[in-house]
Amino acid sequence: MLTWKDIIKYSVNGNPTPNRRVEKTEAEWRQQLTLEQYRITRQKGTERPHSGALCSIYDEGQYNCICCDTPLFDSTIKFESGSGWPSFTQPITPNAIKYHKDSSFGMVRVEVMCNTCDGHLGHVFPDGPAPSGLRYCINSESMQLDSKIEEHNNDK
């Protein structure tokens, strides 16, 4: 389980190695993504609080990166934070997320990105529930819920 200390270490000393890399030109990203998805994931934008389609959805499945379909978060660790964005306590694997110190807007935060394609997801904060104490605050536009994962598991 990742802790705030791990997050700070990654943001300062380097991130875990991803399982794979996906790199595309800006033109390819623009063609693949909607305008809002592009603004958020490739230009580090943020959606308005409580406006994202995934804020109030708690269906079973996994949340994948909208850019490269990499699994990011499992629905079992999603929680209602009251922040206005989907919130999670842990990534699906320790190397799914990339961490970067963000000093924009006159504050210091830790930006989280997809470690596979560098798509901006949101930020992580040390004010989440136990046991990790982490709150991954993620833009809905940067993810898609894959509920078929549970269906595939039930078929076995």
N, C-alpha and C positions, 0 to 999 in steps of 0.2 A: 504494500500500500504506500502510495506516494504521500509525502508530508510537505508542509510549507518549506521546510529546510531543503528538501530535494528540489523543489521548484526554484528556489533562489540559487541553488548550486547549478542547476541546468542553465538558468538565465545568465549566470556570470561565467561559468566554465565551459559551456558547450552542451549541446543536446544529445540525447541518445540517437543511435543510428536507426533510421527507418528501415522497414523491411524492403521497401522499393522506393524509387523516385519517379515522379511524373513531372516533366517540364514541357511547357508549351510556350509559344510566342504570345504576345499580348493580343494579336489579331485572332489567334486560335481560341484564346480564353473568351474574347468578346463574342465570337461566333457561337460558342458553346453555352454561355451563361446569359441569363436575362440581364437587363440593365442594372437592376437592384442587386442581383447576385454578384455581378462584376464589381459594382461600387463597393460592396461590403468585403468580398473576399480578395479582390486584387488591388483595391485602393484603400483598404483598411477603414472602411466606413462602419457606421453603426445604425441599426434600425431604431426607430422610436420605441421607447418602452411600451410593453403590453400590445404591440402591433403585430408581432410575429405569429404566424400560423401555428408554430409548435409550442407556444407558451403554455397552453392549457390542455395539451394532448398528453395522455399518459398510457397510450397503447403499448403493448409488449412489442419488442423488437430491438433493433439497434439503429443508432443515428450515424449515418455515413456522411463523409465530406461531399458537398454538392459538386465540387470540382473534379475529384478523382475517385469517388466512391469508396475511399478508405474508411473502414469502421473506426469511429471515434469514441462513442459512448454507448453503454447499454442502458435500456429503459429502466432496469431495476435500480439504478443509482441516480435517477432523475428525481428532483424534489422541488417543491414550491418554495421559492426563496422570497417572494414578494418584490423582487427587483424589477420585474417586467420583462425578463429574458429567460429562456430555458436554462435551468441550472442543474449541474451534475456534481457529484463528489469525487469522481475518479475517471480517468480515461479508460477505455476498454483494454488497452495494453500500455505499459509505461512508455513505449516508444511511438505511440500514435500521435502525440502532441509535441510541438516545438515551442519553446519558451523564449521570450525576448523582453528585456527591460524597456519599458515604454515611458518616456518622460514628456509626452505631449500634453497639451492643455494645462500646463503648470502643476502637474502631479506625477508621482512615480507609481506605476502599476506594472504588472507582468502580463504582456500580451501573449495569447495562445494562438498558434497556427497549426494547420495540418502539417505534420512532419513529412508527409509524402510529396505534397505539391506547394507548400508554403502559403496556402490560402488562409487569410485572416479569419479567425473564428470569434474572438472576443477577448476576455481577460479572465484571470484566475485571482481569487482573493482568499485570505486566511480566515474568513468569517463563516465558514460552512459548518454543517452538523458533524458530530462525532461519528465515527472515530477519526477520520482524516482531518477534519476541520477545514476542508477546502470547498470553495464554491467556484466552479467553472461557469462563468456567465457568458452564454453563447448566443450569437445571432441566429434566429430561425432560418434566415436566408442562406446561411453558410452550410446547412445540413439538410438531409432528407431522412425520414424515418423509413427503415426497411422492416416492415412487419412480417415479411415472408420468411425471415430467419426462423421464427418460432414454428411456422408451418412446416418448414423443412425438417426441423428437429422432431416434430411430432410424427412425421411420416416414417421415421426410422424404427 
